[in-house]
């Protein structure tokens, strides 16, 4: 009898490729964001989409606070249309980053979600700034 892992067959390679390609077009992780900032990358804007009180208690260095409920065209006007936004919230227990990503996409803006949010950032051993 096959293990629980092998009981359901893996997707064909072409299907898996399409799935993971799409996944990585929508998400990034804390290590990649950290490495980009450490290298001086300026090809994306990191948005902390939590409320201002949570942001003030500690956020990823280099992040801008824009709560997901406040994302609108007027607040994005300072950024060129092709600006890539990377959004994060408290962590996997929070859907604020998903809400922010949806708002940005509805406004026609390129967006990725940083997996793990603040929880993931801290789990990777990176520090926050206040």
C-alpha positions in Angstrom: 0.0 0.0 0.0 1.4 3.4 -0.9 2.2 6.0 1.7 -0.1 9.0 2.3 2.4 11.0 0.3 2.3 8.7 -2.8 -1.4 7.7 -2.5 -2.5 10.6 -4.7 -0.2 10.8 -7.7 1.9 13.9 -8.4 0.7 16.1 -11.1 2.3 15.7 -14.5 5.5 17.8 -15.0 3.8 20.3 -17.3 0.9 20.8 -14.9 3.3 21.2 -12.0 5.5 23.7 -13.9 2.4 25.8 -14.7 1.3 25.7 -11.1 4.6 26.7 -9.6 5.3 29.3 -12.2 2.0 31.0 -11.4 2.6 30.6 -7.7 6.0 32.4 -7.9 4.5 35.2 -10.0 2.2 35.9 -7.0 4.4 35.3 -4.0 7.9 36.0 -2.7 9.4 35.1 0.6 11.2 36.9 3.5 14.6 35.7 2.5 14.3 37.1 -1.0 13.0 40.4 0.3 15.8 40.6 2.8 18.4 39.7 0.2 17.1 42.3 -2.2 17.2 45.1 0.4 20.7 44.0 1.5 21.8 44.3 -2.1 20.3 47.7 -2.4 17.5 46.7 -4.7 14.9 49.4 -5.5 12.8 47.6 -8.0 9.8 47.1 -5.7 8.0 48.9 -2.9 7.4 46.9 0.3 4.0 47.7 1.9 3.2 46.8 5.5 -0.6 46.7 5.3 -1.3 46.4 9.0 -2.7 49.3 11.0 -0.5 52.2 12.1 -0.3 51.0 15.7 1.1 47.6 14.7 3.5 49.2 12.2 4.8 51.6 15.0 5.5 48.6 17.3 7.8 47.0 14.7 8.0 46.5 11.0 10.3 45.3 8.3 13.1 47.9 7.7 12.4 49.7 4.4 8.6 49.0 4.5 6.0 51.7 4.0 2.8 51.6 6.1 -0.4 51.6 4.0 -3.2 49.7 5.7 -5.0 47.5 3.3 -8.3 49.3 3.9 -6.7 52.6 2.7 -5.2 51.4 -0.6 -6.7 53.5 -3.4 -5.6 55.2 -6.6 -4.9 58.5 -4.9 -2.5 56.9 -2.3 -0.7 55.1 -5.1 -0.4 58.1 -7.4 3.1 58.9 -6.2 4.3 55.6 -7.7 4.7 55.0 -11.4 2.1 52.6 -13.0 4.5 49.7 -13.4 5.8 49.8 -9.8 5.9 46.3 -8.2 4.4 46.3 -4.7 5.2 43.5 -2.2 2.7 43.3 0.6 2.8 41.7 4.0 0.7 41.7 7.2 1.1 40.0 10.6 1.6 36.5 9.4 -0.1 33.3 8.1 -3.0 33.8 10.5 -3.9 37.2 8.9 -5.5 37.8 5.5 -4.6 41.5 5.3 -1.9 40.9 2.7 -4.4 39.0 0.5 -6.8 41.9 0.9 -4.1 44.4 0.0 -3.0 42.3 -3.0 -6.5 42.1 -4.3 -7.0 45.9 -4.0 -3.7 46.6 -5.8 -4.6 44.1 -8.6 -8.0 45.7 -9.0 -6.2 49.0 -9.4 -4.1 47.5 -12.2 -0.9 47.4 -10.1 1.7 44.6 -10.1 1.7 42.9 -6.8 3.3 40.0 -4.9 2.6 38.8 -1.3 5.6 38.2 1.0 4.8 34.8 2.6 4.9 34.7 6.4 4.5 38.4 7.0 6.0 39.7 10.3 5.9 36.2 11.7 7.9 34.8 8.8 10.4 37.6 9.0 11.1 37.0 12.6 11.2 33.2 12.1 14.0 33.8 9.5 16.0 35.7 12.2 15.6 39.1 10.7 14.9 42.1 13.0 12.2 44.7 12.9 12.5 48.4 13.3 10.1 50.8 15.0 
